[in-house]
Amino acid sequence: MSRSIALYVGCAALALALFATPAQARRHAPPTPSPSPVPPADPAVTQMARRQFVMWQAGRIDRAEYTAQLSAQTDDQKVQQASVQLGSLGALTGMNYLGPLSIPNLPPGVNVYLYQMLCSDGSIYEQLVLDPTGKVAGIIFRDTIPTPAP
């Protein structure tokens, strides 16, 4: 009987050593997966984002590029107020494409793009929404990057 106890204790010790070793060897947290790369910017969308920023900065937008709904919601006073704020950033010197935004419950074919607009005296983020025909369905200028709600 003492032999079977010794064998059992020996098997238990071996099992403990086999299963405990990897956990003891892992002294650091498992690596965080790399974020997926941002898909390349569509040159036509980037051109549209640049054009929209410059037009808003100048206080003169082309309503033909807007959906009827957005055009109706965008009055001249809003454009002039935005122009003053965007104009204080100085001349546009560059842009960074930050990628598409995934927003739940958008109609099919509607896409949202995020750019950082770099100016001589500061920067701002432009969120550009395009409908399936390529018309501007929304545009927002923000000081900070929009983050999803928890």
C-alpha positions in Angstrom: 0.0 0.0 0.0 2.8 2.4 0.7 4.1 1.8 -2.8 0.8 3.0 -4.4 0.7 6.1 -2.3 4.3 6.9 -3.3 3.4 6.3 -7.0 0.3 8.5 -6.6 2.3 11.3 -4.9 4.9 11.0 -7.6 2.3 11.3 -10.4 0.7 14.2 -8.6 4.1 15.9 -8.3 4.8 15.3 -12.0 1.4 16.6 -13.1 1.9 19.7 -10.9 5.3 20.3 -12.4 4.0 19.9 -16.0 1.0 22.2 -15.5 2.6 24.7 -13.2 5.7 25.3 -15.3 4.1 27.3 -18.1 2.2 29.5 -15.7 5.4 30.2 -13.7 7.4 30.8 -16.8 4.9 33.5 -18.0 5.9 36.4 -15.8 4.5 39.1 -18.2 1.0 39.6 -19.4 0.2 38.1 -22.8 1.0 40.4 -25.6 -1.7 42.7 -26.8 -2.8 42.0 -30.4 -1.6 44.6 -32.9 -4.2 47.0 -34.0 -5.4 46.3 -37.6 -3.8 48.7 -40.0 -5.8 51.7 -41.3 -7.0 51.0 -44.9 -5.4 53.4 -47.4 -7.3 56.6 -48.0 -9.4 57.0 -51.2 -7.9 59.9 -53.1 -11.3 61.1 -54.2 -12.5 61.2 -50.5 -9.3 62.9 -49.4 -9.8 65.5 -52.1 -13.4 66.0 -51.0 -12.4 66.4 -47.3 -9.7 69.0 -48.3 -12.2 70.9 -50.5 -14.8 70.9 -47.7 -12.4 72.2 -45.1 -11.1 75.0 -47.3 -14.7 76.0 -48.3 -15.9 76.0 -44.7 -12.8 78.0 -43.7 -13.6 80.5 -46.4 -17.3 80.7 -45.4 -18.5 79.6 -48.9 -19.8 76.1 -49.3 -21.1 74.5 -52.5 -24.5 73.2 -51.6 -24.6 71.1 -54.8 -22.1 68.7 -53.1 -24.5 68.3 -50.1 -27.5 66.0 -49.7 -30.8 68.0 -49.7 -31.3 67.2 -46.0 -27.9 68.5 -45.0 -28.2 71.6 -47.2 -31.5 72.4 -45.6 -30.0 72.0 -42.1 -26.9 74.2 -42.9 -27.8 77.8 -42.8 -25.5 80.6 -43.8 -25.1 81.7 -40.1 -23.7 78.3 -39.2 -21.3 78.5 -42.1 -20.1 81.9 -41.1 -19.6 80.9 -37.4 -17.6 77.9 -38.4 -15.6 80.0 -40.9 -14.4 82.3 -38.1 -13.4 79.4 -35.9 -11.7 77.4 -38.7 -10.0 80.6 -40.0 -8.3 81.2 -36.7 -6.3 78.0 -37.3 -4.5 79.5 -40.3 -3.7 78.1 -43.7 -4.2 74.4 -44.3 -0.7 72.8 -44.4 -1.5 69.1 -44.5 -3.9 66.3 -43.6 -3.7 63.0 -41.9 -6.2 60.3 -42.8 -7.1 58.5 -39.6 -9.4 56.0 -41.2 -13.1 55.1 -41.6 -15.4 55.3 -38.6 -17.8 52.5 -37.8 -21.1 54.1 -36.7 -24.0 51.8 -35.9 -27.3 52.1 -37.7 -26.1 54.0 -40.7 -28.0 53.4 -43.9 -26.3 51.0 -46.4 -23.6 52.7 -48.5 -23.1 55.6 -46.1 -19.5 55.9 -45.1 -17.8 58.1 -42.4 -14.2 59.2 -42.7 -11.9 60.9 -40.1 -9.1 63.3 -41.0 -6.9 65.5 -39.0 -6.6 68.8 -40.7 -3.2 70.4 -40.0 -3.0 74.2 -40.2 -0.3 76.8 -39.6 -1.7 77.8 -36.2 -3.3 74.5 -35.0 -5.2 71.5 -36.0 -8.7 70.1 -36.0 -10.5 66.8 -36.8 -12.9 66.6 -39.7 -15.5 63.9 -39.7 -16.9 63.6 -43.2 -20.1 61.5 -44.0 -20.7 60.6 -47.6 -23.9 59.0 -49.0 -23.8 56.2 -51.6 -23.8 58.8 -54.4 -20.8 60.6 -53.0 -22.7 63.6 -51.7 -21.8 65.1 -48.3 -24.4 63.8 -45.8 -22.7 65.2 -42.8 -19.6 67.1 -41.7 -18.3 67.8 -38.2 -15.2 69.7 -37.1 -13.9 68.7 -33.6 -11.1 69.6 -31.3 -10.8 65.9 -30.1 -11.2 62.6 -31.8 -14.6 61.1 -31.3 -14.5 58.0 -29.1 -17.2 55.3 -28.9 -19.4 55.2 -25.8 -18.5 52.4 -23.4 
